[in-house]
Amino acid sequence: MSPSAAAVAERANVGLRTVFRHFEDMDSIYNEMTQEIMTAVKPKITAPYEATRWRAQLMESIDKRADLYESIFPIKVCMSLRRFQSDFLAQQYAHDIRMERSALKAILPAEVAKDRVLLAALESALSFSNWRSLRQDQGLSVANAKASVELTLRSLTEKVDTD
């Protein structure tokens, strides 16, 4: 979950010097990992919603995020842990949060997106940290974690009048 350069070299079956011939430092390794991950997950992130109404898109976003989170789970946990020791990972973390918020706001009606408290609650429910807690801390299956997030989102939006 928190690899060192030596662990990277061992896993790659190369010497530590070889690692640093290709990468300046650990941030360079994290940058390369991030680029590879983005290439792999971009189709999931940019896939259009099948639903046309915002509530249905919100529910559909649960599946999209669950698929994304499950595919990058160990790497995301590692990067979250290391972000306090790496400027690159701290910046990447902030970037990821902005992208998640932007994606969420894009499907919400303006009045919901402008409600800072409701937006924060929706964002929290859909966040990786919530997903990690449901899956890892609470030991829920993917299906039960999705059901938990869906219940939360439905509860948060049930009194919103906008269709």
Residue, then its C-alpha position, 0 to 999 in steps of 0.5 A: m500500500s505504500p511502496s518504496a523505491a526498493a519495493v518497486a525495484e524488487r517487484a519489477n525484478v530490477g535493481l534500485r539503480t535501474v529504477f532511478r535511471h528511468f525515474e528521478d524520484m518517487d514523484s516521477i514514478y507516481n506521475e507515470m502511474t497516474q498517467e497509465i491509470m488515467t489512460a486505462v480509466k478515461p473511457k469509464i470516466t467520460a462515458p456518457y450517461e444512459a439516463t437523461r434525468w438528473r436523479a437517474q444520472l445520479m444513481e447511474s453515477i454510483d455504478k460508474r464510480a464503483d467500477l472506477y473505484e474497484s479498478i483502482f482501489p489499491i493504487k488509490v489507497c496507496m496514493s491517498l496515504r502517500r499524499f502527505q509525503s509527496d507534493f505531486l500526490a497532494q496535487q493529484y489528490a486535489h485534482d481528483i477531488r475537483m474532477e469528481r466535484s465537477a462531474l457531480k455538478a454537471i449532472l445536478p440542477a443548478e439549485v442543487a449544485k448551488d446548495r453547498v451543504l447538499l452538494a457536500a453531502l452528495e459529494s461525500a456519499l460518492s467519494f472514494s473515501n466513503w467507498r473505501s470505508l464501505r468496502q474495507d472498514q465495513g466489509l460490504s460487498v460491491a452490491n451492498a456498498k452500492a445499495s448503501v450509497e444509493l440509499t444515502l443519495r435517495s435520502l439526500t435528494e428526496k425533498v428536492d423539487t426539481d426534476 
